[in-house]
Amino acid sequence: MTLLVSSPFAGGLTVAVLTGAAPFEAVELAVSRDVPGAGPCPPAWAGTCWDLPTPHTGAKAVADAHGVAEFHAPMPSRPLPGQTLSWQAVAPRSGIDVALSAVVETEFTTPSEPPGAGNWIDAWGTSHHVNGLRWVDGWSNAFWITTVVNDTTLVAANDLHNAFFPNKFSRFDVSVQDGATWYCQSVYDAATEAEALASRSADETDLAAGCSGFSWTRLDPSPLPVAGSWTDSWGTSHEIEEDTWVDSWGNVFELLDADHDAGWVVAYNADLNPFWPGVYSRFDWTWDADGSLHYCQSVYNAASEQRARAAAGADASDLVAGCSGFSWTRLDP
């Protein structure tokens, strides 16, 4: 069996493809921070051993009729660039028939800025947040960027929680013409990353019908309304950018999704945060009658992004006790 692994990057989604398995066979993927070497020998494998000293398993898949299986492995939020991961796949057949792939070593990389990076609103009123990790729309669909082809095209894995075509692959084509940005999701249901990559690109010379017979969608800039440098009423500073919210306590929150009209963002609490690392937060904001900005971290320890997003949020009509029974916090420039 042969294993291919895309270059991982912090907080992204790594795609691994295994070929040479038996048709419809169950297979597993293991990853390790260690260099390849003698690993454990599960009793059921009758003497066959891992080639990873500390294999971490959990990703499972079933090969298709051609013996090809694909895994989607989410990466930790903030590993150091250059850190190496070792990968190995197994078909855990009975006894001596266990089949292992060769070990593949990869290094964490810094994600390239994709075409269309930024915060946008489209002609239908749907928001789009695009960064080096993923493309998220206002319908809470997330697409994890696996390949930036060039400055006009990217391919992404559809998140498992998407309402439509989860665990498939999409292709986004972006065109900038006369200062305006347009996009076409020219593929949305490819079975593999390779299929999405091989698909025909949208026709940017025909914005009216060059997107598989439909029009391209215009994207207009929609910057985060609370971006800037702030100090709260307790003397804590807050540096809010399009992708991060950082306070002077050393907490870094990586912004994943936002609704500018409703006034909230969902964020991942960075792994090195002094408080509640590795979980998810929700920040709500509002302006009072005098035009002052107030925020509430209405969720700070959600187990998943979906739970943080689905939370009720803070009560903007009650700045005294509408933040989970506490007052909202004022932010001054």
N, C-alpha and C positions, 0 to 999 in steps of 0.2 A: 504494500500500500504506500501511496505517496501523499505527503501532507504539504500544503501550501498555506502560508500565513501572511496576511497583509501587515504592513508596518503599524504597530500600535502607537497611539498617542493618548496623553492624559485625558481621562474623562470620556474618551471616544469608544467606538465599537470596533473591535478587531474581528475580521472575517477569516475563518480557516476553512479550507476546502480539502477534503480527503477523497482520493481516487483509488480504485483498485479493490474496494470492498466488495463483498458479495451483494447481489441485488437484494434490496429490502432488508439488509442486515442492520442490527442495532450497533452503534459505535459510540465511543466516548472520547472526549478530549481532555488532556491533562496539561497543566501549566506549572512551571516552577521558576523561582527566582535564582535557583542554583545553576551552575554550569552542568552539562551532561555528565553522568557518571552512574555507577552501580546503584540501582534503586531497589525498593521492596519487591518481594516475590509473593504475590497473593497465593494462598494454598490452592485455590481452584484452578490456577494456571499451570499446575503440574511442572514447576521448574522454570517457567518463563518469568522474566523479571522486567520491571520498568528500567528505562535508561535515564531516569530522572531521580536524583536522590530523595527529593521530597515532592512527589507529584500531587497536585491539587486537582481533583476531578470534580465534575458536576455538570459540565456541558455535554448533553447527549443529543444524538440525531439518528435518523434512519436513512440509510442509503437509498437512492432511487433505483430505477430499473437498470441503470448503467453502472451501479456501484459507486455513485458519487454522493457524498454527504457534505453538508455545509453547516458550520457552527458560527454563532454570533456570540462573541465574548465581550461583555462590558469591561472597560479598563478602570482602575482606580483613578481618583481625581487628580492627584498631584505627584506622580513619580518623577524622578529626576531624568531629564533628557540624557540619553546614553545608557540608562539602566537596561540590562539585558534580561529577557525572558526566554525560557526554553519550553518548547511545546512537543507533545507526542500524542498520537492517537492510537486507539486500541479497538480491535474487534474481539470482545471477550467471549470467544467460543469456548467450548468445553475442552478441558485437558490440554494436550499438546497442540491443539489446533489454534490456540490463541495467536492472533496476528497483531504485530506492532509496526507502526510506521517508524521511519528514521526520525531522530530529533531535529527540530528546526529551531534555530536561535534568531531572535529579533531584538532590535534596540528601540526603545521609546524615542519618538521624534517629536518635534514641534509642529503642530498642524499648520498647513499653509492657509493663508486667507483665501476663502473660496470666492468664486464669482457671486455677486449679490450680497456680500457681507454687509450687515447693518440692520437697522430696524425700519420696517416699511409698513405701509398700508396700501392695499390694492384697490382697484376700481370698484370692488364689491364691498369694501369696508372691512375686509379681513386683514388682520395684522400678520406680519411675517418677521421672525427674528432669526437672522442667519449669522453664524459665527464659524470658527474653525472646526467646531465639533458637529454641528447639526443645523438643520433647517426646521423651524417650528412655526406652524401657522396658528391662526386664532381659533381654529377648531380643535386645538390640542393634539394635532397630528405632529409627530416628531419623525425626522428622517436623519439617521446618523450617517455623516459623510464618511465614506470609505475611500473614495478616490476623487481628487481634484484633477481632472483631465487637462484643463488649460484655463485661460482666463474667461472662458465662456461656458464651460460645461463641468458639472460634477455628477457623481453617482453616489447614492445613499441607500442604506438599509432602512426599510420601513420599520418603525418601532413595533414591538410586540403588542403594545396597547392601542395602536391606531384603530380607529373605527372601520377603516376600509383597507383591505389588502395588507394586513399585518404580516411581518416576517417575509415580505417580498422586497424587491429592489426598485428604486426609482432613478430616473435621469432628469436633471434640471438643466435647461439651456437658458442662458442669460444674455441679453443684448442691450447695449447702451447706444442710443441713437439720438442725436441732437440734444444731448443733455438729459434725456429721459431713460429710465431703466425699465426693461420689459423681461418677463420670464415665461417659460413654457415647461410644464412638467410633461415632457414628451413621452416618458415611460413611467408607469406607476405600479406595474404588477409583474415585473420580470422575476423569473424563478431564481436566477443567480446574478451575481454582480457582473459576470462575463457577458451574460445576455443583455444586460442594461448597457454595458460599455459598447457592445457591438451594434446596438440599435442605431437607426438613422437619426441624425440630429434634426431639430426643428429648423424651419426655413426663416431666417431672420430678415430676408428680403421681402417677406410677405407677412407683415404683422396682422393683417386682417384674417388670414386663413392658413398661415404657415405652421400652426401648432396642431398637427394631425387633423387638419381641416377646420380647426377652430382658431379664434384670434389669440394672439399673445396677450398676457395680462400685464398691465402697467403697474409699476411699483413706485410709490411716492414716499420720500423720507418721512419717518415718524420717530424722531429721537425720544429717548426716555425722558418723560417730563421732570423727573426729580434728579436727573444727572447733575453733578456739581459737587462742590466742597461745602460741607455743612458742619455746624457745631450744635449739639443738642443742649437742653436745659441743664444737663448734669456735667457739662464740660467735655463730653466725649465727641471726638471728631469723626466725621463720616465722609469718605471719598466714594462717590457713587458714579460709576461709569456705565457704558452700555452693557458690559458683560460682568461686572463685579460690583459688590457693595463691601467696602472695607472699613472697619472701625478702628479706633486707636487702642483697643484692647487686644489687637492682633487677630481678630476674627475676619476671615475672608469668606464671602458668600458668592458663589458663582451663579449668576443669573441664568436661568434656564428657560423661563417662559414669563410672559407679561401680558396684562390687559391694561392698556393705557387709559381707556375710557372708564373702566371699573376701578382703576387705581390699585393694582397689586402686581407683585412679582413673586415668582417661586424660585427658590435658590437651593443649591447644594452647599451644605456646610463643609468647608474644606477639611481634609483629613488631619491637618495640623492645628485646627482651631482649639483654643484653650477650653471652650465650652461646647458641648454637644457636637463633636466632630463626626463626619461621616453620615449624617442624616440630612433632613430637608427642612427648609423654613419657608414661611410665607410672610411677606411684608406688605402691609396696606398703607396707603397714604391718602391724605385729604388736605384741603386748604380751608381755613376758617374764614369768617366774614371779613377779617382784616387783610386777608391774602397771605397769612402765615402758613407755612407748611408743617404738617404733623404726620408722624408715622407710628405704626404699631406692628411689632413683630408678632403677629397673631398666631403663628405656628413656628416652633423652633426645633422640634424633634420628631417630625413625621418619618415613618419608616420608608416611605416612597414619595417620589415626585407627585404621583397621582393623588395620594392622600393629602399632601400639602395643598394641591390645587383645588381639591374638592372641599376643603374646609370652609366653614361658614364665613370666616373673615371677621374683621372688626366692625363695630358699629360707628359709622362716621357721624351720626347724629348726636353722639354722646362722647365728647372729647374728655369728659371727666372720668367715666367708668366704662367706656365702650370697648376698651382693649382688654378683653377677658377679665373684666372686673377692675382693671386699673386704668389710669389716665393714658391718653395718647402722649407721645413725646414730641415736643416742638423742635424743629430744625431751623436754625438761623444761618444765613450765608456767612 
